[in-house]
């Protein structure tokens, strides 16, 4: 990164309203950037759907316990 912009500490900034059309464009741009970052990370990992433990993850529901839970 060529420029680091420090976060303003103790400085209160007033939010400015922007037109809805501009907000929608900025939101779309942010989503595109996130999609690109995810794609880059997936490329670095190889198969994006493969996990280290495979299907060895615990169930999202209650644990299986035949003696009661």
C-alpha positions as CSV (number, residue, x, y, z in Angstrom):
1,X,0.0,0.0,0.0
2,X,1.4,3.3,-1.0
3,X,-0.6,5.5,1.3
4,X,-1.7,4.9,4.8
5,X,-4.5,7.2,6.0
6,X,-4.7,7.4,9.8
7,X,-8.1,7.0,11.5
8,X,-9.0,10.3,13.0
9,X,-8.9,9.9,16.8
10,X,-11.1,12.1,18.9
11,X,-12.2,14.0,15.8
12,X,-15.9,13.9,15.1
13,X,-17.0,14.0,11.5
14,X,-20.5,14.8,10.4
15,X,-22.1,12.3,8.0
16,X,-23.0,13.9,4.7
17,X,-26.0,12.8,2.8
18,X,-25.4,11.6,-0.7
19,X,-27.9,10.9,-3.5
20,X,-29.4,7.4,-3.5
21,X,-28.0,6.8,-7.0
22,X,-24.5,7.6,-5.9
23,X,-24.9,5.4,-2.8
24,X,-26.1,2.5,-5.0
25,X,-23.1,2.9,-7.2
26,X,-20.7,2.9,-4.3
27,X,-22.4,-0.2,-2.8
28,X,-22.1,-2.0,-6.1
29,X,-18.4,-1.1,-6.3
30,X,-17.9,-2.4,-2.7
31,X,-19.6,-5.7,-3.6
32,X,-17.4,-6.0,-6.7
33,X,-14.3,-5.4,-4.7
34,X,-15.3,-8.1,-2.2
35,X,-16.0,-10.5,-5.0
36,X,-12.5,-9.9,-6.4
37,X,-10.9,-10.4,-3.0
38,X,-12.7,-13.7,-2.5
39,X,-11.7,-14.8,-6.0
40,X,-8.1,-14.0,-5.3
41,X,-8.2,-15.9,-2.0
42,X,-9.8,-18.9,-3.6
43,X,-7.2,-19.0,-6.4
44,X,-4.5,-19.1,-3.7
45,X,-6.1,-22.0,-1.9
46,X,-6.7,-24.2,-4.9
47,X,-10.1,-25.8,-4.7
48,X,-12.3,-23.3,-2.9
49,X,-14.8,-26.0,-1.8
50,X,-12.2,-28.3,-0.3
51,X,-11.6,-28.0,3.4
52,X,-8.7,-29.4,5.4
53,X,-10.8,-31.8,7.4
54,X,-13.2,-32.7,4.6
55,X,-16.5,-33.6,6.1
56,X,-15.1,-34.1,9.6
57,X,-16.8,-31.0,10.9
58,X,-19.3,-31.4,13.8
59,X,-22.9,-31.1,13.1
60,X,-24.5,-27.7,13.4
61,X,-27.4,-29.2,15.4
62,X,-27.3,-30.8,18.8
63,X,-24.5,-33.4,19.3
64,X,-25.5,-37.0,18.8
65,X,-25.7,-38.7,22.2
66,X,-27.7,-41.9,22.4
67,X,-27.7,-41.6,26.3
68,X,-29.4,-38.3,26.3
69,X,-28.2,-34.8,25.5
